[in-house]
Amino acid sequence: MTPDRDDLRRLHFINALFAHVTGHDLYLAEQIKSAIAFSLTELESQTAEHPELAAKFDTAFTAAAANLLGQAFAHLPSHGFYHWDAARTDTSATPLFARDEIMTGLKHLAGYRESTLLITNLRPALIPPEKRATAKRRREYDDALAFIRELAAARTAPSANLQLLFL
């Protein structure tokens, strides 16, 4: 039985997110993916019965993976970690609030030589799945990505190694 498209996407997502743990071994990534999915079994069964809940399952899966990644980095005291969920509020992804959130994260990570800034749900916040992906929305999303990259580059010490992850 071959995995469906969403399962394959989640597997590659976990493999990339936890590469420091799995060493890019898809078998280990599958184990992590299965553990996260198991923690969401009730929601997954509801999704099987009601396919319209798939977006809710994806959001919960991403949140669970981000939480697990935060716990993994908590055991590495020399590695900083900060997570920003761009869809936390309706205004989080707007340029003014996004700048404030990113600056808060960069200040938190300033004391670490190695750090990870995880940004989740930026695309759904700016290009909602229930709406059309118009040229204006895609341009706003591209502008937000460029803005965040430039801000992180400008506000990170040259000696620091910052991993910027967009999920």
VENRAMO-V140884 format. One line per field, one symbol per residue. phi: phi as a letter, one per 40 degrees, with the letter a starting at -180 (. if undefined). A space follows every 50 residues. Layout:
phi: ???
This chain:
phi: .cccdccccccccccccbdcccggccccccccdccccccbdccccccccb dccdcccccccccccccccccccccbccbcaabbccbdbcbdccdccccc cccccccccdcbcbabbcbbgcccccbdccbcccccccccccccdccccc ccccbbcdccbbcbbbb
